[in-house]
Amino acid sequence: MAATLNLAPSSLPHALSQWNRFLDNASRQRLDQELFATYAPILASRCRIPPVTLADLLLRPVPPRSDMLDPRVPQYLQVLFKQKLVDTPSVLKALYRYSTSHRWVPPPPPPPQVKKEDAGGDKKEAIRWGNSYPSEELIFWRLARSVSQGGGIANAREAVEVVRVLARWMALFSDIAAAEGFATQASLVTKAEVESARQAFMLLVVGVCESAVVVEALGKDGAKLARRELAKGLDLFIPTIVGAVGSVAQRLSLWRTQTLAGMEPVVEQQKKEAAEVSGYMDLMGMENFQVPEIPVVNSRAGLYIYVGAALVGRPLLDDNALFTYLHNRYQGDTQTTAVQLILASFDVLANSVFRNEGSKTGHLLKSYVVNKVPLILSSLAATSTPMYPFDAQFCISEALGQVDTNIFPTLSGMFDMPSNSSFLDSVRQDFCFSCLLHGLVTQPAIETLLGDITYQSLPDEGRYVKEVLVQACIQDPEKTQKFVGELDNMNGNVGAAAQAIVESIINLCRNKETMTLKQLCGQLASKPLSLDILLLFNRPQKLLHSLCEVLDNWGGYDEDQGEYQPVYEEFGSILLLLLAFIYRYDLAPADLGIRSADSFVGRLWGKGHLARPLKDLTEQEKSRLGGWIHGLFDTEAGGLGDELMSSCPPQDFYLLMPTLFQQIVLALTTGHLTEEVLKGGLEYLVDVLLLPSLVPALLYLSDHLRTDTPQSQRAIIRILHLILRPNSMSTEATSMLSSVLNIVAKPLEQALRSYQRQDPKSTEIEPLLKALKENIPLSRRTGGADHNELESWTSTQPANGANPALVGGLSLAVRNTVQNLIQGAQNPPINGMPSSYTHRQILAALKLLGARRLLAILLDELRAQNDVPTAPVAYDVVTAIVCAPDTGNEVPTQEFGATPVEPRQRRMTLREALKHEAEEWKLLQKGHDPVMAEVVVRLYRRVEAQMVPPPAPPAMLQPELGGLGGDNVALGEAMAAAAAVVAGEHNVDAMSLDTAGLDGTGMDLDLGLGSAAGSVGGLDMSGDDIFSGLDTELASTFDAGFEAWDTMNL
């Protein structure tokens, strides 16, 4: 390369100096990627250096900045790669030279011919990065994409160089796996980072091996040494990845034994024979593959797993999806379905008690049992057929007879319960009376079911009907606030009330009655547990789309507007409720029904917590920012007036909040803002008028408390003290501040604890954590595991006498959970506790291990149970885990004429991983593992059988069992009037959710209420799809690794 560049020897030191200076200045001044791309070719035209030298300059550690690579280095590297100033072998060589992995591998002994004094005389310790794994992972991924797209390896010379340096990398990863120091001294975080880097490296290895340029280059006579080194590297590397990603190991092994070995003349005849042997298998399709039958059983654990997964985060008990699953699972046997559903529901609630998940988690589960299950039973009763008659009272009696009386006592047993168990002591009684309200049991049967005489009675108002409630709310908006207060009830009427509240909000949004909306939204935002109940009976998109429309098209700025403060208050209260939903459940744009990414809500969702450089602001935005700074902190400006607010619509104000706080932190750090002036300005922000704006502000402060300079961190702490611990506030402001803290408590707590680890002697953090203590349990309900759970699972160790090859950690915790579920379902107690289970563990394993690796664990357990009596139950348990609903993997749908908003990258699901594995059953069969091929195909068939949509289900209508009073004619007229007012006819539905995306088919079994959608996060690394051009299957194998670069909610 030096010859082709015509470099004179004397010019190289000067070129090195110029490039070194340029790269150092770019890093120090945080030069944007676009400007770097402009300057780099100019310098390259004047000072040319070889790619290997340039890559070395960019990637080498320079003390004292040798802890981690600068986050901008991969960006600069990408620019240089696109401009062909560096290439794939040069990058891999430099990355290898300075990799942290060398620290864990003992250096080889010096050659025997080297004299002792020469070996130790001038020897200098090699400089390595303190932690290069995150950057290695990112660079490996980008190189893999480039190679897969055909641009990463230009010619045969580069191909041979890449192969030889990859062989060195494979040996290095193998040495780490065998290094005793790494196994005993490396932290869990370091091990996870090494694993993520290794997974990205796997994809690069597969891409290089299957590259046409590489295969052609290796086939030449002059590549004999490269072939030998690659074969040796693969022999070392493949055994270390068999347990992690078996399919990739198998793929590389096949390439090693067939393609690479086939380049040697000796194996030509062996290739021909192997092709003849596999020819028969290639002609057979999976549908013709015969596997030994194992009986299908519907264990108590299967539905317990499904229901628990549906309620572990945002409620996902969609009516049609649940009906589909139950229909396929029990084949239309509604009585068995009802008994098993009641048992599973009580089991999930009992499990939460024994896991000490607290009353805040139990509130949703208890409401589900008392308020939702009777509605599902009513729906099942409507499907009764002569072949499958349905006796609701018999089913309820049969199920309650198997419910643990120690957790859910009868009336007489309540007196023997300890005083601290009052949360659950009335569940059995409340459930029975809810069933009575919906006509599922008779009054005389209540005493039999409860085992004693009861003095409880049905609600005085009778059974609610949604349409009647909607009409009442239209006539008297204060009724809606009354129904919000009733969401905590356990009487069977909550479902209708929750649906009526949503219909009322939609109607208020349609009519732009913002004053009433303000009061209702403020009330709901202050009750996070009530949001759970709303979503138990409503899809989020149905409610939140209307709120988004109001906020996006806010029309409170007329020319003759008298006061602007009420406009800000109304806007803020509505937005506060929307933000409460978004952050509590980690909702995506599809869940909100956002019409466009450029809308106010779309921008707030995507970048609402990010500050913008002043140079990127328009003149109008700079003027508004300056106006707010003066209004808040200039004592001579007269404070906040209508003139300021009239010049800045509330949407623009909220989008400016992170930038405003960036300037506040900067001013405080540089001494331009005194403590007194700061305190006076923040007093405006902790008042009702502007309090909701603290959500994006506090999220910005949380992010920068982790990464800013010590001076800025101390300024942020001072600001947080004034916000979280104000001297005096009104009752309304105190309630609203609590609502704000409910939203930001979790990320703020994590940021504060991160700072506390940096400065353990600081005494300023504990008071802030104490101020957040009551808000943290209410901050999130996403199904993510908390720190203690994750630490417990990842520290799981094999029992004494266990298989020495068994790997501990999260993998072993999942194995233990599956085994406990199988044993508990094989021998269920007649009246006892279910096996301990939380679907958070499966979700955490999906994120940390990936779908392929988690599936491999489940398949190993099935294989171990394949020839024992527990095999039928084992398949039912694993099938339920694969079929379980997950908000993170719903398929986005477009409604309301919405323009698609760029979704987060979705993780591969267990079902998708199983599908890929099943499609490769021939490789398993040819690979001399026919038992695993049978296990995979059998499980795949069972999963698909339970997820396929059945014939169109009957409409789930609430039978007319009562209402708010009046005869049937008057009731019908009231319902018709309510339907006319809200501009649409609605069925009197027991529940209103959908199945789109949950049955795996994309089919919407609509009941007149539309379809839901959701998506979850991934990573946009450089503005384009990093997976474009990659093998979809391989990319999906490693997609869980990218979750670490997104907001990872564990």
VEXDREN-232129 format. One record per residue (C-alpha): residue in three letters; z, y, x. Coordinates in steps of 0.2 Angstrom, whole numbers, plus 2048, in hexadecimal, padded with zeros to 3 digits. Layout:
BEGIN
AlaZYX;...
This chain:
BEGIN
Met800800800;Ala80480C80E;Ala7F2809815;Thr7EA80D804;Leu7F481D803;Asn7EE822815;Leu7FF82881A;Ala80182F82B;Pro812829833;Ser81783A836;Ser81683F824;Leu82183181D;Pro832839822;His82D84A81A;Ala82784180A;Leu837837809;Ser84184780B;Gln8388507FE;Trp8398427F1;Asn84B83F7F5;Arg84F8527F2;Phe8458527E2;Leu84D8427DB;Asp85F8497E0;Asn85B85A7D7;Ala8548527C8;Ser8648477C6;Arg8708567C9;Gln8678627BD;Arg8648547B0;Leu8528577B0;Asp8498527A0;Gln83E8437A0;Glu82F84E79B;Leu83185A7A9;Phe83484C7B5;Ala8238457B0;Thr81B8567B3;Tyr8228587C5;Ala8218477CB;Pro80E8467CD;Ile80E8577D5;Leu81A8517E3;Ala8118407E4;Ser8008497E8;Arg8088527F6;Cys8158457FD;Arg80F8347FB;Ile81A8257FE;Pro8198127FB;Pro81F80C7E9;Val82C8017F2;Thr8348107FB;Leu83481C7EB;Ala83C80E7E1;Asp84980C7EE;Leu84C81F7EF;Leu84F81F7DC;Leu85A8107DA;Arg8658107E9;Pro8778167E8;Val87C8257F1;Pro88F8277F3;Pro89982E7EB;Arg88D82B7DC;Ser88D8197DE;Asp8968127CF;Met8888117C2;Leu8768167C2;Asp8738277BA;Pro86D8247A8;Arg85E82F7AC;Val8588247BA;Pro8508177AF;Gln8478257A6;Tyr84182C7B6;Leu83C81A7BB;Gln8328187AB;Val8288287AF;Leu8248227C1;Phe81F8127BB;Lys8138197AE;Gln80C8247BB;Lys80A8157C7;Leu81481C7D4;Val81F80D7D4;Asp81B7FB7CF;Thr8247EC7C8;Pro8287E37D9;Ser82E7F37E1;Val83A7F67D3;Leu8417E57D3;Lys8437E57E6;Ala84D7F57E6;Leu8577F07D7;Tyr85B7DF7DF;Arg8607E87F0;Tyr86D7F27E8;Ser8737E77DA;Thr8867E67D6;Ser8837D37D5;His8847D27E8;Arg8967D77E7;Trp89B7C77DF;Val8917BC7EA;Pro8987B87FC;Pro88C7BD80A;Pro8847AF813;Pro88A7AB824;Pro8807B3833;Pro8737A883B;Pro87A79D84A;Gln86E7A5856;Val8767B6853;Lys8847BA860;Lys8957BE859;Glu8967CF860;Asp8847D3859;Ala8897CC848;Gly8987D8846;Gly8957E6852;Asp88A7F3848;Lys88B7EA837;Lys88C7F6828;Glu8917F1817;Ala8837F180B;Ile8847FF7FE;Arg8847F87EC;Trp8867FF7DB;Gly8977FE7D3;Asn88F7F87C3;Ser87C7F77C1;Tyr87C7EA7B3;Pro8787F67A5;Ser86A7FE7AE;Glu8637ED7B4;Glu8637E77A2;Leu8597F679D;Ile84D7F57AB;Phe84A7E37A9;Trp8467E6797;Arg8397F379A;Leu8317E97A8;Ala8307DA79C;Arg8277E578F;Ser81B7EC79C;Val8177DA7A3;Ser8157D3791;Gln8097E278D;Gly7FE7DD79D;Gly8027ED7A6;Gly8117E87B1;Ile8087DE7BE;Ala7F77E57C4;Asn7F07D87CF;Ala7F37C87D8;Arg7FC7D07E7;Glu8097D87DB;Ala80A7C77D2;Val80F7BE7E1;Glu81C7CC7E6;Val8247CC7D5;Val8257B97D5;Arg82E7B97E6;Val83A7C67E2;Leu83E7BE7D1;Ala8427AE7DA;Arg84F7B87E4;Trp8567BF7D4;Met8587AE7CC;Ala8617A87DB;Leu86D7B77DA;Phe8707B47C8;Ser8747A27CC;Asp8807A67DA;Ile8897B27CE;Ala88B7A37C1;Ala8937997CF;Ala89D7A67D7;Glu8B07A27D6;Gly8B47B47D8;Phe8AA7BA7C9;Ala8B17AD7BD;Thr8C37B17C1;Gln8C37C47C5;Ala8B57CC7BB;Ser8BA7D47AB;Leu8B47CF799;Val8A97DF799;Thr8A17DB7AA;Lys89D7CA7A5;Ala8957D0795;Glu88B7DC79E;Val8857CF7AB;Glu8807C479C;Ser8767D2794;Ala86D7D67A4;Arg86A7C37A6;Gln8637C2795;Ala8577D0798;Phe8527C87A9;Met84E7B87A0;Leu8417C1795;Leu83A7C87A5;Val8397B77AD;Val8307B079E;Gly8247BE79D;Val81F7BD7AF;Cys81D7AA7AF;Glu8127AB7A0;Ser8087B97A6;Ala7F57B57A9;Val7F57BF7B9;Val8047B67C0;Val7FD7A57BB;Glu7EC7A87C3;Ala7F47AF7D3;Leu8007A17D5;Gly7F27947D3;Lys7EA79A7E3;Asp7EC7917F4;Gly7F47A07FC;Ala8027A17EF;Lys80A7907F5;Leu81A7997FC;Ala81C7A37EC;Arg81A7937E1;Arg82878A7EC;Glu8347997EB;Leu83179B7D8;Ala8347887D5;Lys8447897DF;Gly84A7997D6;Leu8467917C5;Asp84F7817CA;Leu85F78B7CE;Phe85D7977BF;Ile85978C7B0;Pro8697827B0;Thr8737927AF;Ile86B79779F;Val86A787795;Gly87B78A78C;Ala87779C789;Val86579C782;Gly85F78A782;Ser84E78E77B;Val84A799789;Ala85078D796;Gln84578078E;Arg83678B78E;Leu83878F7A0;Ser83B77D7A4;Leu82B77879C;Trp8227857A5;Arg82A77F7B5;Thr82576D7B3;Gln8147707AB;Thr80C7807B0;Leu8147837C1;Ala8137717C6;Gly80276F7BF;Met7FC77B7CD;Glu7FF76D7DA;Pro7F07617DB;Val7FB7527D9;Val8007547C7;Glu7EF7557BF;Gln7F07437B9;Gln8027467B3;Lys7FC7557A8;Lys7EF74A7A0;Glu7FB73D79C;Ala808749795;Ala7FB75178A;Glu7F7740782;Val80973C77F;Ser80C74C775;Gly7FB74C76C;Tyr80374275D;Met81174E75B;Asp80675D75B;Leu7FD75774C;Met80D755741;Gly814764737;Met826767734;Glu824763722;Asn81F752727;Phe82D74F733;Gln83974272C;Val84B744730;Pro85973872A;Glu86273E71A;Ile87474571A;Pro87B747709;Val87C759702;Val88D75E6FD;Asn89476F6F7;Ser8A57706FF;Arg8B277D6FB;Ala8AF78570C;Gly89D789709;Leu89F7966FB;Tyr8AF79C703;Ile8A57A1712;Tyr8977A9708;Val8A37B46FE;Gly8AD7B970D;Ala89E7BF716;Ala8987C9707;Leu8A97D2706;Val8AD7D4719;Gly8A57E571A;Arg89B7EF70D;Pro89B7E46FD;Leu88B7DA6FC;Leu88E7D06EC;Asp87D7D46E5;Asp87C7CC6D4;Asn86A7C56D6;Ala86E7BF6E8;Leu87E7B76E3;Phe8757AF6D3;Thr8677A96DF;Tyr8737A16EB;Leu87E7996DE;His86F7926D4;Asn86878A6E4;Arg8797846EA;Tyr87F77C6DA;Gln86E7786D2;Gly8727806C2;Asp8837786BF;Thr88B7876B9;Gln89C77F6B6;Thr89E7796C8;Thr89778A6CD;Ala8A57936C3;Val8B37886CA;Gln8AD7896DC;Leu8AB79C6DB;Ile8BC79F6D4;Leu8C47946E2;Ala8B979D6EF;Ser8BE7AE6E9;Phe8D17AA6E9;Asp8CF7A26FA;Val8C77B1701;Leu8D67BC6FB;Ala8E37B0701;Asn8DB7AF712;Ser8DC7C2714;Val8EF7C1710;Phe8F27B371D;Arg8E77BD72A;Asn8F27CC727;Glu8E37D7723;Gly8EE7E3719;Ser8ED7EA707;Lys8DF7F670B;Thr8D37E770F;Gly8DB7DD701;His8D87EB6F4;Leu8C67E76F3;Leu8C87D46F3;Lys8D57D56E5;Ser8CA7E06DB;Tyr8BB7D46DE;Val8C67C66D7;Val8CD7CF6C8;Asn8BE7DB6C3;Lys8AE7D36CA;Val8B17C06C8;Pro8B37C06B5;Leu8A27CA6B4;Ile89A7BC6BE;Leu8A17AF6B3;Ser89B7B86A4;Ser8897B86AC;Leu88B7A56AF;Ala8907A269D;Ala8807AB698;Thr87679D6A1;Ser87E78F698;Thr871781693;Pro87377168A;Met87176869A;Tyr87E7726A3;Pro88A779695;Phe89778669B;Asp8A9786695;Ala8B179569E;Gln8C3791699;Phe8C17806A0;Cys8BA7866B1;Ile8C87936B2;Ser8D57876AF;Glu8CE77A6BB;Ala8CC7876C9;Leu8DE78F6C7;Gly8E577E6C8;Gln8DF77D6DA;Val8E478E6DF;Asp8F378F6EA;Thr9027946E0;Asn90C7996F0;Ile9007A86F2;Phe8FB7AB6E0;Pro90A7A56D6;Thr90B7A26C3;Leu9177AD6B9;Ser9267A26BC;Gly9227A16CE;Met9227B46D0;Phe9357B56D0;Asp9357AA6DF;Met9297B46EA;Pro9307BF6F8;Ser9317D26F4;Asn9237D7700;Ser9157CC6F7;Ser9137D76E8;Phe9017DB6ED;Leu8FB7C96E7;Asp9097C36DB;Ser8FF7C96CC;Val8ED7C46D1;Arg8EE7B46C7;Gln8F47BD6B7;Asp8E87CC6B9;Phe8DA7C06BB;Cys8DE7B76AC;Phe8DF7C66A1;Ser8CF7CD6A8;Cys8C77BC6A3;Leu8CF7BF692;Leu8C87D0691;His8B67CA694;Gly8B87BB687;Leu8B97AD694;Val8CA7A668E;Thr8D47A867E;Gln8E57B067C;Pro8EE79F679;Ala8E7798689;Ile8EF7A6694;Glu90079F693;Thr8F978E698;Leu8F07956A7;Leu8FF7A06AC;Gly90C7936A9;Asp91879E69F;Ile9187AC691;Thr9117BC697;Tyr9147CE690;Gln9047D5698;Ser8F77DB68C;Leu8E57E068C;Pro8E07F2690;Asp8E47FE681;Glu8D2804682;Gly8CB7F3681;Arg8BC7ED68B;Tyr8B27FB693;Val89F7FC690;Lys89680669E;Glu88A810692;Val898816687;Leu8A281C696;Val89282569D;Gln89182E68C;Ala8A383368D;Cys8A183A69E;Ile892844699;Gln89B84C68B;Asp8AB84F695;Pro8A884E6A8;Glu8BB84D6AB;Lys8BA83C6A4;Thr8B18376B4;Gln8C083C6BF;Lys8CB8326B3;Phe8C08226B6;Val8C18256C9;Gly8D48246C7;Glu8D18136BF;Leu8C780B6CD;Asp8D88046D4;Asn8DC7FB6C3;Met8DC7E86C2;Asn8D87E66B0;Gly8C67E06AF;Asn8BF7F26AA;Val8BB7F86BC;Gly8A97F26BC;Ala8A47FC6AD;Ala8AE80B6B4;Ala8A680A6C5;Gln8948096BE;Ala8988186B2;Ile89E8226C0;Val88E8206CA;Glu8838236BA;Ser88D8336B8;Ile88B8396CA;Ile8788366C8;Asn8788406B8;Leu88184E6C0;Cys87584E6CF;Arg86684E6C3;Asn86D85D6BA;Lys8738666CA;Glu8858686C3;Thr88C86B6D4;Met89D8726CF;Thr8A18626C6;Leu8998576D4;Lys8A48606E1;Gln8B485B6D8;Leu8AF8496D5;Cys8A88476E7;Gly8B884E6EE;Gln8C28426E4;Leu8B88336E9;Ala8B78386FC;Ser8CA8386FC;Lys8CB8266F6;Pro8C181B703;Leu8C880B6FA;Ser8BF8116EA;Leu8AF8126F3;Asp8B17FF6F6;Ile8B37FC6E3;Leu8A48076DF;Leu8997FD6EB;Leu8A07ED6E4;Phe8967F16D4;Asn8887FC6DA;Arg87B7FD6E7;Pro87E80B6F4;Gln86C8116F2;Lys86E8146DF;Leu87C8216E1;Leu8788286F2;His86682C6EF;Ser86B8396E2;Leu8788416EE;Cys86B8426FB;Glu85E84A6EF;Val86B8576EB;Leu86F85B6FD;Asp85D85B703;Asn8578676F5;Trp8678726F3;Gly8628806E8;Gly87288B6E9;Tyr86A89A6F2;Asp8638A66E5;Glu85F8B86E9;Asp86C8BE6DD;Gln8798B26E3;Gly88A8BB6E2;Glu8958B06ED;Tyr8908A36F9;Gln8A189B6FD;Pro8A18906ED;Val88F88A6F2;Tyr896885703;Glu8A587C6FB;Glu89A8736EE;Phe88E86D6FC;Gly89C868707;Ser8A585D6FB;Ile8958546F6;Leu890851708;Leu8A284B70C;Leu8A083D6FF;Leu88F838706;Leu896838718;Ala8A482E712;Phe89882070C;Ile88D82171C;Tyr89A81F729;Arg8A6814720;Tyr89880771D;Asp88C80C72C;Leu87E80F71F;Ala86C810725;Pro85F81C71D;Ala85980E712;Asp86A80D70A;Leu86A81F706;Gly8588206FF;Ile85482E70A;Arg842835707;Ser83E83B718;Ala84583B72A;Asp84284D72A;Ser84D85171B;Phe85E85871D;Val86784871A;Gly85B83F725;Arg85E84B734;Leu87184B731;Trp871838731;Gly866836741;Lys86C84574C;Gly87A84D742;His88784A74F;Leu87C85075E;Ala87D861766;Arg86C86976A;Pro868873779;Leu867886776;Lys85588677C;Asp85087A76E;Leu857885761;Thr84B891757;Glu84F8A4757;Gln8558A2745;Glu86189474A;Lys86789E759;Ser86B8AC74E;Arg8748A2742;Leu87E89974F;Gly8838AA756;Gly8888B0745;Trp8948A1743;Ile89B8A4754;His89F8B6750;Gly8A58B273F;Leu8B18A5745;Phe8B78AD755;Asp8B48BF755;Thr8C38C774E;Glu8BA8D874C;Ala8AB8D0742;Gly8B68CE732;Gly8B68BB731;Leu8AA8B1726;Gly8A28BB718;Asp8948B970C;Glu8878C1717;Leu88A8B3724;Met8898A5718;Ser87A8AD70E;Ser8708AD71E;Cys87489B722;Pro87188D715;Pro87E880716;Gln87287371C;Asp86E87D72B;Phe88088072E;Tyr88586E72E;Leu87786A73A;Leu87D877746;Met88F871747;Pro88D866756;Thr885874760;Leu89288075A;Phe8A0875760;Gln896872771;Gln897885773;Ile8A988676E;Val8AE87877B;Leu8A3882788;Ala8AB892784;Leu8BD88B785;Thr8B9882795;Thr8B289179E;Gly8C189C798;His8B68A778C;Leu8C08A177D;Thr8D38A377C;Glu8DF898774;Glu8E48A5766;Val8D18A9762;Leu8CD896762;Lys8DC893756;Gly8D68A174A;Gly8C589B74A;Leu8C9889746;Glu8D488E738;Tyr8C489272E;Leu8BE881732;Val8CD87872B;Asp8CC88171B;Val8C487A70B;Leu8B488570D;Leu8AE87C71E;Leu8B986D720;Pro8AB86071D;Ser8A286872B;Leu8AF860737;Val8A784F735;Pro898852740;Ala8A385D74B;Leu8B085074E;Leu8A3842751;Tyr89B84E75E;Leu8AC850766;Ser8B083D766;Asp89F83A76F;His8A284777C;Leu8B584377F;Arg8AF832787;Thr8A283A792;Asp8A584C796;Thr8AD8547A5;Pro8C08547A7;Gln8C08677A3;Ser8B6865793;Gln8C085678E;Arg8D086078F;Ala8C886E784;Ile8C3860777;Ile8D585A777;Arg8DB86C773;Ile8CE86E765;Leu8D385D75E;His8E686275E;Leu8E2872753;Ile8D7868747;Leu8E1858745;Arg8F2861745;Pro8F087273C;Asn90087C739;Ser8FE87F726;Met8F187A719;Ser8EF87A707;Thr8F186A6FD;Glu8DE86A6F9;Ala8DA86D70C;Thr8E685F711;Ser8DE853706;Met8CC85770C;Leu8D285671E;Ser8D884571B;Ser8C7841714;Val8BF847723;Leu8CA83E72F;Asn8C782E725;Ile8B582F72A;Val8B783373C;Ala8C882A740;Lys8C081B748;Pro8B4822755;Leu8C1830758;Glu8CF82375C;Gln8C381A767;Ala8BF82A771;Leu8D182F772;Arg8D681E779;Ser8C881E785;Tyr8CE82F78B;Gln8E082878C;Arg8DA81A798;Gln8D28277A3;Asp8E28327A3;Pro8F182679F;Lys8FE8347A3;Ser8F7840796;Thr904843788;Glu8F784C77C;Ile8EF83C776;Glu8FD83376C;Pro900842760;Leu8ED84175C;Leu8ED82F759;Lys8FD83074E;Ala8F483D744;Leu8E6831741;Lys8F182173E;Glu8EF82172B;Asn8DD82572B;Ile8D7817738;Pro8D980972C;Leu8CE81271F;Ser8C181872B;Arg8B580972B;Arg8B07FA721;Thr8A17F372A;Gly8A67E172E;Gly8A97E5740;Ala8B77DD749;Asp8C57E7750;His8CA7E7762;Asn8D97DB760;Glu8CE7CE757;Leu8C07CF764;Glu8CC7CE772;Ser8D47BE76A;Trp8C37B6768;Thr8BC7BA779;Ser8CC7B3781;Thr8CB7A2779;Gln8CE794785;Pro8CA781784;Ala8D877677F;Asn8E076B78C;Gly8D575B78D;Ala8C6763786;Asn8B476178C;Pro8B476979E;Ala8A277079A;Leu8A977978B;Val8A778C78D;Gly8B6797787;Gly8B57A877F;Leu8AD7AD76F;Ser8A179E76F;Leu8B079276F;Ala8B979D762;Val8AA79B756;Arg8AA78875A;Asn8BC787755;Thr8B9790745;Val8AB785740;Gln8B5776744;Asn8C477C73A;Leu8B978072B;Ile8B176F72B;Gln8C276672C;Gly8CA77171F;Ala8BB76D713;Gln8BB75B717;Asn8CD759711;Pro8D1768706;Pro8E276A700;Ile8E57686ED;Asn8EF7786EC;Gly8EF7806FD;Met8E878D709;Pro8D678D70F;Ser8D178D722;Ser8D379E72A;Tyr8C27A672B;Thr8BB7B772D;His8A87BB72E;Arg8AC7C973A;Gln8AC7BB747;Ile89B7B6743;Leu8947C8743;Ala89C7CB754;Ala8957BC75B;Leu8847C1754;Lys8857D175D;Leu88D7CB76E;Leu8847BA76F;Gly8747BD765;Ala86E7B2757;Arg8667A5762;Arg8767A276C;Leu8817A275D;Leu875796754;Ala87578A763;Ile888789761;Leu88778574F;Leu879778752;Asp884770760;Glu89276E753;Leu886766746;Arg88075A754;Ala892755758;Gln895752745;Asn884749742;Asp88A737742;Val89C73973B;Pro8A273A729;Thr8A474D72A;Ala89275072C;Pro88E75571A;Val89C76271A;Ala89776872B;Tyr88576C725;Asp88C775716;Val897780721;Val88978472D;Thr87D78771F;Ala889793717;Ile88B79D727;Val87879E729;Cys8757A4717;Ala8847B0717;Pro87F7C2712;Asp8807CF720;Thr87D7E271D;Gly8777E372F;Asn8687D872B;Glu8627DE71A;Val84F7E2719;Pro84C7F4715;Thr8437F8705;Gln83B8086FF;Glu8408106EF;Phe83F8206E6;Gly82E8246EE;Ala8378266FF;Thr82E82870F;Pro83381A71B;Val840821727;Glu840819738;Pro84C80B737;Arg858805744;Gln8527F574D;Arg8597E6743;Arg8617D774C;Met85A7C674A;Thr8647BC73D;Leu86A7AB73E;Arg85D7A6731;Glu84F7AD73B;Ala8557A574B;Leu856794742;Lys84579673C;His83E79974D;Glu84878A753;Ala84177F745;Glu830784749;Glu83277E75B;Trp83976D756;Lys82A76475F;Leu83176B76F;Leu84276476C;Gln839753767;Lys82F753777;Gly83E759781;His84674877E;Asp853750772;Pro84D749761;Val85F74A75A;Met85F75D75C;Ala84E75E754;Glu855755745;Val864760744;Val859770745;Val84D76A738;Arg85A76472C;Leu86477472C;Tyr85577E72B;Arg85077571B;Arg861777713;Val86278A717;Glu85178D710;Ala855783700;Gln86478E6FD;Met85B79E700;Val84B79B6F6;Pro84B7A66E6;Pro84C79B6D6;Pro84379E6C6;Ala8467AF6BF;Pro8587B06BA;Pro85E7B56A9;Ala8647C76A6;Met8767C96AA;Leu87B7D269B;Gln88D7D6697;Pro8917CE686;Glu8977DA679;Leu8AA7D667A;Gly8B07E8676;Gly8AF7FA67B;Leu8B780A678;Gly8B8808666;Gly8AC80A657;Asp8A17FE64E;Asn8917F7655;Val88580364D;Ala88F812654;Leu890809665;Gly87E806665;Glu87A819661;Ala88681F66F;Met87E81367B;Ala86C819676;Ala87282B678;Ala879828689;Ala86A82068F;Ala85F82F688;Val86A83B691;Val8698336A2;Ala8568316A0;Gly85581E6A1;Glu85980F697;His8668036A0;Asn86B7F269B;Val87D7EF698;Asp87E7E56A8;Ala88D7DC6AF;Met8897E16C1;Ser87B7EB6C8;Leu8757E66D9;Asp8657DD6E0;Thr85F7D06EB;Ala8517D86F5;Gly8537D3707;Leu8627C7704;Asp8587B86FF;Gly84D7B970E;Thr83D7BA703;Gly83C7CD700;Met83B7C96EE;Asp8447D56E2;Leu84C7CC6D4;Asp84D7DC6CB;Leu8597DF6BC;Gly8537F06B8;Leu85D7F86C6;Gly8527F86D5;Ser8557F06E6;Ala8617F36F4;Ala85D7F5706;Gly8657F6717;Ser8627F5729;Val86B7F6739;Gly86B7FC74A;Gly8627F975A;Leu85C804767;Asp84E81076A;Met84D81177D;Ser83F81D780;Gly83882376F;Asp82D81476D;Asp830802769;Ile8367F9778;Phe8317E8770;Ser81F7ED76D;Gly8147E0775;Leu8227D4779;Asp8237C2773;Thr82C7C5762;Glu8357B5763;Leu83C7B8775;Ala8407CA771;Ser84A7C5762;Thr8537B976D;Phe85B7C7776;Asp85C7D5769;Ala86F7D3768;Gly8707DA779;Phe8687EB773;Glu8777ED767;Ala8817F2776;Trp877801778;Asp878806766;Thr88880A75C;Met8907F975E;Asn89C7F6750;Leu8A77E7755;
